[in-house]
């Protein structure tokens, strides 16, 4: 291209820019988060403390992400490298020694959905030097998978009564296979929004624990600008405003009782990590950083780049079942996509505005279900503003209530509850019911018992608080157990402190 006469003036020649080149925006969003301490615009070498795990779904965003990761950090394509610094600059070396692709198949959560595991595995074979891990959504209820990832084994199985707002915990009547546990859990959820939100939470935790198993310090997701706007708005609508910053970038710390997984990296990588740990002793906790490098690129831009780069898209199946109405996430996505079509700049405005929000209140540990920070005092606040219905009074005019309801109430009061362990969003997901009946995706697989299984990471943390007549409370990620004791036992505890009469 030229603004003048190139034959007369050499400076008049302008170099043509690459069309749809998104590698610069991709690197600018990812590389500041590679080092343990984010350094903003990168000034130092990239030295991650572990490997890289790429969450792959088969959709547009994850396909573009996988192509960019392979070009920039595996194949080291020269066209994606910045021109400054020379050919021997450290940026031309591999940042992550090992890159793993992880796919979670969700077809067993919805009836009639196509299984795309084989298509995804065939798609990943296009790329060299990448490892592939395929999971299924029911692995979240599989104790054997939990132990393979390095999780702490538990002896007994606990469940929760999702039909009761108190979310009482109790032992399961019988052991079931992971698939039956998954369907019983989904069947007991109150709304379609709760089902889709719970599946998203299960996928996220499966990816995070797989990152621990592969020794990965970073988990990258193909969330585009459009998808991020959908997640932010739908999250606020479902009560997850306290965790709005985690939707953009998150540093997840596993449960302290989870032992470190065996590192399959090379000896050179292990020596390098030992050197890094000596230089940075403050990095004692194992964390997995979730980064969304496509958060500045819209869905239409991703589609244009995929066409320009010749990236095939496997595609994803729509989540739904017969008779189900669209949930909050589906309605929000339809609104944001339509908004991007008519007013593209508004989508980026949503993300920038949400980025200015700050959570209010103190953090009280992490949610036992989703693993995100929980706000202190939420349950007390919710109890004060909630409108609850009371049991109808007996026709008996006696002011004294019947003995049977009183005994049941006292028995329920002694049962442990899942509520103290949950954040506001998860508690709302499990307890907010629709005024109209909601068809279940697996009506034939409805649980025979009112107590349904819990995900393995939730059950592992609760198992230590299990006991006969025990009540569990949650304070700063610690589990304390209380039980009712008899008068003779109490007297024996304080016997040595009593004065003689």
C-alpha positions as CSV (number, residue, x, y, z in Angstrom):
1,X,0.0,0.0,0.0
2,X,1.2,3.5,-0.8
3,X,0.1,7.0,0.0
4,X,2.5,8.6,-2.5
5,X,4.8,7.6,-5.3
6,X,7.1,4.7,-4.1
7,X,9.4,5.2,-7.1
8,X,10.2,8.8,-6.1
9,X,9.9,8.4,-2.3
10,X,10.9,5.2,-0.6
11,X,9.3,6.3,2.7
12,X,6.0,6.5,1.0
13,X,5.7,2.7,0.9
14,X,3.6,1.3,3.8
15,X,3.9,-2.3,4.8
16,X,0.6,-4.2,4.7
17,X,-0.6,-5.4,8.1
18,X,-1.6,-9.0,8.6
19,X,-5.3,-9.7,8.4
20,X,-7.1,-11.0,11.4
21,X,-3.8,-11.5,13.3
22,X,-4.8,-12.0,17.0
23,X,-1.5,-13.4,18.3
24,X,-0.5,-10.1,19.8
25,X,-3.7,-9.7,21.7
26,X,-3.5,-13.4,22.8
27,X,0.0,-13.0,24.1
28,X,-0.8,-9.6,25.8
29,X,-3.6,-11.3,27.8
30,X,-1.8,-14.5,28.7
31,X,1.9,-13.7,29.3
32,X,1.5,-11.2,32.2
33,X,-0.2,-14.0,34.2
34,X,2.5,-16.7,33.5
35,X,4.9,-15.8,36.3
36,X,3.8,-16.5,39.9
37,X,3.7,-12.8,40.6
38,X,1.9,-11.0,37.7
39,X,4.1,-8.2,36.4
40,X,1.7,-6.4,34.2
41,X,3.4,-5.5,30.9
42,X,6.1,-8.2,30.8
43,X,9.5,-7.1,31.9
44,X,11.1,-10.4,32.9
45,X,11.4,-13.9,31.4
46,X,8.4,-16.3,31.5
47,X,9.0,-18.8,34.2
48,X,5.9,-20.8,35.2
49,X,6.0,-23.1,38.2
50,X,4.4,-26.0,36.5
51,X,2.9,-27.3,33.2
52,X,0.0,-26.0,31.2
53,X,-3.5,-27.5,30.9
54,X,-5.8,-26.4,28.1
55,X,-9.5,-26.9,28.8
56,X,-11.1,-27.9,25.5
57,X,-14.8,-28.2,24.7
58,X,-14.8,-28.4,20.9
59,X,-16.4,-25.0,20.5
60,X,-15.2,-22.0,18.6
61,X,-13.3,-20.3,21.5
62,X,-11.5,-23.4,22.6
63,X,-10.5,-24.4,19.1
64,X,-9.0,-20.9,18.5
65,X,-7.3,-21.1,21.8
66,X,-5.7,-24.5,21.1
67,X,-4.4,-23.3,17.7
68,X,-2.9,-20.2,19.2
69,X,-1.3,-22.2,22.1
70,X,0.3,-24.7,19.7
71,X,1.6,-22.0,17.4
72,X,3.0,-19.7,20.0
73,X,4.3,-22.0,22.7
74,X,4.6,-25.5,21.3
75,X,5.5,-25.3,17.6
76,X,7.2,-21.9,18.1
77,X,6.0,-20.5,14.8
78,X,8.3,-17.6,13.8
79,X,5.4,-15.6,12.4
80,X,3.9,-15.4,15.8
81,X,7.1,-14.1,17.5
82,X,7.7,-10.4,18.0
83,X,10.4,-9.1,15.7
84,X,12.5,-7.3,18.4
85,X,15.1,-9.2,20.5
86,X,16.7,-11.4,17.9
87,X,16.4,-15.1,17.2
88,X,18.2,-16.1,20.4
89,X,15.9,-14.1,22.7
90,X,14.4,-16.2,25.6
91,X,10.9,-15.8,24.2
92,X,11.9,-18.2,21.4
93,X,12.3,-21.0,23.9
94,X,9.4,-23.2,25.2
95,X,7.6,-21.7,28.2
96,X,5.8,-24.8,29.4
97,X,7.7,-28.1,29.1
98,X,4.4,-30.1,29.0
99,X,1.1,-29.0,27.5
100,X,-2.0,-31.2,28.1
101,X,-5.4,-31.0,26.5
102,X,-8.4,-31.9,28.8
103,X,-11.9,-32.6,27.5
104,X,-14.9,-33.3,29.7
105,X,-17.7,-35.2,28.0
106,X,-21.2,-34.2,29.2
107,X,-23.4,-36.4,27.0
108,X,-24.4,-38.6,30.0
109,X,-26.0,-35.6,31.8
110,X,-28.6,-35.0,29.1
111,X,-30.8,-37.6,27.3
112,X,-30.2,-38.1,23.6
113,X,-27.0,-36.1,23.5
114,X,-24.3,-37.2,21.0
115,X,-21.0,-38.5,22.4
116,X,-18.2,-36.5,20.8
117,X,-15.2,-38.0,22.6
118,X,-13.9,-39.8,19.5
119,X,-14.2,-36.7,17.4
120,X,-12.4,-34.6,20.0
121,X,-9.6,-37.2,20.2
122,X,-9.2,-37.2,16.5
123,X,-9.1,-33.4,16.3
124,X,-6.4,-33.2,19.0
125,X,-4.2,-35.6,16.9
126,X,-3.6,-32.7,14.5
127,X,-1.2,-31.2,16.9
128,X,2.2,-32.6,17.9
129,X,3.8,-32.7,21.3
130,X,0.4,-32.5,23.1
131,X,-1.0,-34.9,25.6
132,X,-4.7,-35.6,25.7
133,X,-6.9,-36.4,28.7
134,X,-10.6,-37.3,28.3
135,X,-12.9,-37.2,31.2
136,X,-16.6,-37.8,31.7
137,X,-18.9,-35.6,33.7
138,X,-19.8,-38.5,36.0
139,X,-16.2,-38.7,37.2
140,X,-17.2,-36.0,39.7
141,X,-19.0,-38.8,41.6
142,X,-16.3,-41.5,41.1
143,X,-14.1,-42.1,44.2
144,X,-11.6,-44.1,42.1
145,X,-11.0,-41.0,39.8
146,X,-10.7,-38.9,43.0
147,X,-7.9,-41.1,44.3
148,X,-6.1,-41.2,40.9
149,X,-5.9,-37.4,41.0
150,X,-4.3,-37.5,44.4
151,X,-7.4,-36.8,46.5
152,X,-7.8,-38.0,50.0
153,X,-9.7,-41.2,50.2
154,X,-12.8,-41.3,52.4
155,X,-14.4,-44.3,54.1
156,X,-18.1,-43.5,54.2
157,X,-20.4,-41.9,51.7
158,X,-22.5,-38.8,52.6
159,X,-25.4,-37.3,50.8
160,X,-27.7,-34.3,51.1
161,X,-31.4,-33.9,51.1
162,X,-32.0,-31.4,48.3
163,X,-35.7,-31.6,48.7
164,X,-35.4,-29.8,52.1
165,X,-34.3,-26.2,52.3
166,X,-32.2,-27.0,55.4
167,X,-29.9,-29.2,53.1
168,X,-29.6,-31.8,55.8
169,X,-26.7,-34.3,55.5
170,X,-27.0,-38.1,56.0
171,X,-25.6,-41.4,55.0
172,X,-26.6,-42.8,51.7
173,X,-28.9,-45.8,51.8
174,X,-26.9,-47.7,49.2
175,X,-23.8,-47.3,47.0
176,X,-24.5,-46.5,43.4
177,X,-22.2,-46.2,40.3
178,X,-21.0,-42.7,39.3
179,X,-23.5,-42.4,36.4
180,X,-26.5,-43.2,38.6
181,X,-25.2,-40.7,41.3
182,X,-24.8,-38.0,38.7
183,X,-28.4,-38.4,37.4
184,X,-29.8,-38.6,40.9
185,X,-28.0,-35.4,41.8
186,X,-29.3,-33.6,38.6
187,X,-32.8,-34.9,39.1
188,X,-33.0,-33.4,42.6
189,X,-32.0,-29.9,41.5
190,X,-34.9,-27.5,41.6
191,X,-34.7,-25.6,38.3
192,X,-33.1,-25.8,34.8
193,X,-30.8,-22.9,35.8
194,X,-29.6,-25.0,38.7
195,X,-28.9,-27.9,36.5
196,X,-26.8,-26.0,33.9
197,X,-25.0,-24.0,36.6
198,X,-24.1,-27.2,38.5
199,X,-22.8,-28.9,35.4
200,X,-20.6,-25.9,34.7
201,X,-19.3,-26.1,38.3
202,X,-18.6,-29.8,37.9
203,X,-16.6,-29.2,34.7
204,X,-14.6,-26.5,36.2
205,X,-13.6,-28.6,39.3
206,X,-12.8,-31.6,37.1
207,X,-10.4,-29.4,35.1
208,X,-8.8,-27.9,38.2
209,X,-8.1,-31.3,39.8
210,X,-6.8,-32.6,36.4
211,X,-4.4,-29.7,36.5
212,X,-3.1,-30.8,39.8
213,X,-2.8,-34.4,38.5
214,X,-0.7,-33.2,35.5
215,X,1.4,-30.8,37.6
216,X,0.0,-27.8,35.8
217,X,0.3,-24.3,37.3
218,X,-2.0,-22.7,34.7
219,X,-5.3,-23.6,33.2
220,X,-6.3,-21.7,30.1
221,X,-9.9,-21.6,28.8
222,X,-11.3,-20.4,25.5
223,X,-13.7,-17.9,26.9
224,X,-14.1,-15.1,24.3
225,X,-15.2,-11.5,25.1
226,X,-18.8,-12.5,24.3
227,X,-18.8,-15.6,26.4
228,X,-17.2,-13.6,29.3
229,X,-20.0,-11.0,29.2
230,X,-22.5,-13.8,29.3
231,X,-20.8,-15.4,32.3
232,X,-20.6,-12.1,34.2
233,X,-24.2,-11.1,33.7
234,X,-25.6,-14.6,34.4
235,X,-23.4,-15.0,37.4
236,X,-24.6,-11.8,39.0
237,X,-28.2,-12.8,38.2
238,X,-27.6,-16.1,40.1
239,X,-26.1,-14.5,43.2
240,X,-22.4,-14.9,42.3
241,X,-21.6,-11.2,42.4
242,X,-19.1,-11.7,45.2
243,X,-17.0,-13.9,42.9
244,X,-17.3,-11.6,39.8
245,X,-13.5,-11.1,39.7
246,X,-12.9,-14.9,39.5
247,X,-14.8,-15.0,36.2
248,X,-11.9,-13.1,34.6
249,X,-8.9,-14.6,36.3
250,X,-8.7,-16.9,39.4
251,X,-6.0,-18.4,41.6
252,X,-7.5,-21.6,42.9
253,X,-5.9,-23.3,46.0
254,X,-6.9,-26.9,46.6
255,X,-7.9,-28.4,49.9
256,X,-4.8,-28.6,52.2
257,X,-5.5,-32.3,52.8
258,X,-5.0,-33.1,49.2
259,X,-1.5,-34.5,48.7
260,X,0.6,-33.3,45.7
261,X,0.2,-35.4,42.6
262,X,3.2,-37.2,41.2
263,X,5.0,-35.0,38.7
264,X,5.5,-36.6,35.3
265,X,7.8,-33.8,34.0
266,X,11.4,-34.4,33.1
267,X,14.3,-34.2,35.5
268,X,15.4,-30.9,34.1
269,X,12.0,-29.4,34.8
270,X,12.1,-30.7,38.4
271,X,15.5,-29.3,39.0
272,X,14.4,-26.0,37.6
273,X,11.3,-25.9,39.9
274,X,13.5,-26.6,42.9
275,X,15.7,-23.6,41.9
276,X,12.6,-21.5,41.5
277,X,11.3,-22.6,44.9
278,X,14.6,-21.5,46.5
279,X,14.4,-18.1,44.9
280,X,10.7,-17.6,45.8
281,X,10.1,-19.2,49.2
282,X,6.8,-17.3,49.6
283,X,5.2,-19.5,47.0
284,X,4.5,-22.3,49.4
285,X,0.9,-23.1,48.5
286,X,0.0,-25.0,45.4
287,X,-2.2,-22.9,43.2
288,X,-3.7,-23.3,39.8
289,X,-4.2,-20.0,37.9
290,X,-7.2,-19.9,35.5
291,X,-6.5,-17.5,32.6
292,X,-8.8,-16.6,29.7
293,X,-6.5,-15.3,27.0
294,X,-9.3,-14.6,24.5
295,X,-11.2,-12.3,26.9
296,X,-10.4,-9.3,24.7
297,X,-11.5,-10.9,21.4
298,X,-15.1,-11.1,20.4
299,X,-17.0,-14.1,19.1
300,X,-17.1,-12.7,15.5
301,X,-13.4,-12.0,15.6
302,X,-12.7,-15.5,16.7
303,X,-14.8,-16.9,13.9
304,X,-13.0,-14.7,11.3
305,X,-9.6,-15.8,12.6
306,X,-10.6,-19.4,12.6
307,X,-11.6,-19.1,9.0
308,X,-8.5,-17.2,8.0
309,X,-6.2,-19.8,9.8
310,X,-8.2,-22.8,8.5
311,X,-9.0,-24.1,12.0
312,X,-11.8,-26.7,11.8
313,X,-14.5,-26.5,14.5
314,X,-15.8,-29.8,16.0
315,X,-18.8,-28.1,17.6
316,X,-20.7,-28.5,20.9
317,X,-24.1,-30.0,21.6
318,X,-26.7,-27.8,23.1
319,X,-27.6,-28.5,26.7
320,X,-31.3,-29.3,27.1
321,X,-34.0,-31.9,27.3
322,X,-37.6,-32.3,26.4
323,X,-40.0,-29.9,28.1
324,X,-37.3,-27.9,29.7
325,X,-37.5,-24.1,29.6
326,X,-34.4,-22.0,29.0
327,X,-32.4,-21.1,32.1
328,X,-30.8,-17.8,33.1
329,X,-27.6,-18.6,31.2
330,X,-29.4,-19.5,28.0
331,X,-31.5,-16.3,28.1
332,X,-28.5,-14.2,28.9
333,X,-26.5,-15.7,26.0
334,X,-29.4,-14.9,23.6
335,X,-29.5,-11.3,24.8
336,X,-25.7,-10.7,24.6
337,X,-25.4,-12.3,21.2
338,X,-28.2,-10.2,19.9
339,X,-26.6,-7.1,21.5
340,X,-23.3,-7.9,19.8
341,X,-25.0,-8.2,16.5
342,X,-26.6,-4.7,16.6
343,X,-24.3,-2.8,19.1
344,X,-20.9,-4.6,19.2
345,X,-19.2,-2.0,21.4
346,X,-21.7,-2.6,24.2
347,X,-20.4,-6.1,24.9
348,X,-16.9,-4.8,25.8
349,X,-18.5,-2.1,27.9
350,X,-20.2,-4.8,30.0
351,X,-16.9,-6.5,30.6
352,X,-15.1,-3.3,31.4
353,X,-17.9,-2.2,33.8
354,X,-17.9,-5.5,35.6
355,X,-14.1,-5.3,35.9
356,X,-14.5,-2.2,38.0
357,X,-16.7,-3.9,40.6
358,X,-15.1,-5.0,43.9
359,X,-16.6,-7.6,46.3
360,X,-18.0,-6.2,49.6
361,X,-17.4,-8.0,52.8
362,X,-14.8,-10.4,54.2
363,X,-13.9,-13.8,52.9
364,X,-14.8,-16.8,55.2
365,X,-13.0,-19.8,53.7
366,X,-14.0,-21.4,50.4
367,X,-17.2,-22.9,49.2
368,X,-17.2,-26.7,49.6
369,X,-19.1,-27.2,46.4
370,X,-17.6,-24.7,43.9
371,X,-14.2,-24.0,45.6
372,X,-14.6,-20.2,45.3
373,X,-14.4,-17.7,48.1
374,X,-17.4,-17.5,50.4
375,X,-18.6,-14.3,51.9
376,X,-18.8,-14.0,55.7
377,X,-22.2,-13.8,57.3
378,X,-24.2,-14.5,54.2
379,X,-26.4,-17.2,55.8
380,X,-27.3,-14.9,58.7
381,X,-28.2,-12.1,56.3
382,X,-30.3,-14.5,54.1
383,X,-32.1,-15.9,57.1
384,X,-33.2,-12.3,58.1
385,X,-34.6,-11.4,54.7
386,X,-36.2,-14.7,53.7
387,X,-39.9,-15.3,54.0
388,X,-40.7,-18.8,55.1
389,X,-43.9,-20.7,55.5
390,X,-44.7,-22.3,58.9
391,X,-46.4,-25.7,59.4
392,X,-50.2,-25.4,60.0
393,X,-51.2,-25.5,63.6
394,X,-52.9,-28.6,64.9
395,X,-56.7,-28.5,65.4
396,X,-56.1,-29.4,69.0
397,X,-56.7,-26.3,71.1
398,X,-54.1,-27.4,73.6
399,X,-51.2,-24.8,73.6
400,X,-48.7,-27.6,74.0
401,X,-47.6,-29.0,70.6
402,X,-47.8,-32.7,70.0
403,X,-44.9,-34.9,71.1
404,X,-44.2,-36.4,67.7
405,X,-43.4,-33.2,65.8
406,X,-41.3,-32.0,68.7
407,X,-39.2,-35.1,68.6
408,X,-38.8,-34.8,64.8
409,X,-37.8,-31.2,65.2
410,X,-35.2,-32.1,67.8
411,X,-33.9,-34.9,65.7
412,X,-33.6,-32.6,62.7
413,X,-31.8,-30.0,64.8
414,X,-29.1,-32.6,65.6
415,X,-28.5,-33.5,62.0
416,X,-25.5,-31.7,60.2
417,X,-26.3,-29.4,57.4
418,X,-24.5,-28.5,54.2
419,X,-25.5,-24.8,54.4
420,X,-22.6,-23.5,56.5
421,X,-20.2,-24.8,53.9
422,X,-21.7,-23.1,50.9
423,X,-21.3,-19.7,49.3
424,X,-24.4,-17.6,48.6
425,X,-24.5,-18.6,44.9
426,X,-24.4,-22.4,45.5
427,X,-26.9,-22.2,48.4
428,X,-29.3,-20.3,46.1
429,X,-28.8,-22.8,43.3
430,X,-29.7,-25.7,45.5
431,X,-32.6,-24.1,47.3
432,X,-34.4,-21.7,45.0
433,X,-37.4,-23.4,43.5
434,X,-39.7,-22.5,40.7
435,X,-43.4,-21.9,41.3
436,X,-44.2,-24.2,38.4
437,X,-43.2,-27.9,38.2
438,X,-40.0,-28.4,36.2
439,X,-39.5,-31.6,34.1
440,X,-36.4,-33.5,35.0
441,X,-33.9,-34.7,32.4
442,X,-33.9,-38.1,34.0
443,X,-37.4,-38.6,35.5
444,X,-37.0,-42.4,35.3
445,X,-33.8,-42.3,37.2
446,X,-35.2,-40.3,40.1
447,X,-33.6,-41.1,43.4
448,X,-35.4,-43.7,45.5
449,X,-34.1,-42.1,48.7
450,X,-34.4,-38.4,49.5
451,X,-30.7,-38.3,50.2
452,X,-28.7,-37.8,47.0
453,X,-24.9,-38.2,46.5
454,X,-22.5,-35.3,46.5
455,X,-19.4,-34.7,44.3
456,X,-16.3,-36.5,45.6
457,X,-14.4,-33.3,46.6
458,X,-17.3,-32.2,48.7
459,X,-17.8,-35.6,50.2
460,X,-14.0,-35.9,51.0
461,X,-14.1,-32.7,53.1
462,X,-17.3,-33.6,54.8
463,X,-16.3,-37.2,55.7
464,X,-14.0,-36.0,58.5
465,X,-17.0,-34.4,60.3
466,X,-19.2,-37.4,60.1
467,X,-20.3,-39.0,63.3
468,X,-23.3,-40.3,65.2
469,X,-25.4,-37.3,66.3
470,X,-22.7,-34.9,65.1
471,X,-23.1,-31.4,63.9
472,X,-20.5,-29.9,61.6
473,X,-19.7,-26.2,61.4
474,X,-17.4,-24.4,59.0
475,X,-15.0,-21.7,60.1
476,X,-12.0,-20.5,58.0
477,X,-11.8,-23.8,56.0
478,X,-11.7,-25.8,59.2
479,X,-14.2,-28.5,60.1
480,X,-15.3,-28.7,63.8
481,X,-17.5,-31.4,65.1
482,X,-19.9,-31.2,68.1
483,X,-22.1,-33.8,69.6
484,X,-24.6,-34.2,72.5
485,X,-23.1,-35.8,75.6
486,X,-24.7,-37.1,78.7
487,X,-24.7,-35.7,82.2
488,X,-22.3,-38.4,83.5
489,X,-19.8,-37.8,80.7
490,X,-19.9,-34.0,81.2
491,X,-19.3,-34.5,85.0
492,X,-16.4,-36.8,84.2
493,X,-14.8,-34.1,82.0
494,X,-14.8,-31.5,84.8
495,X,-14.4,-33.9,87.8
496,X,-10.9,-32.7,88.6
497,X,-12.0,-29.1,88.7
498,X,-14.9,-29.6,91.1
499,X,-14.5,-28.5,94.8
500,X,-15.4,-30.9,97.6
501,X,-18.7,-30.2,99.3
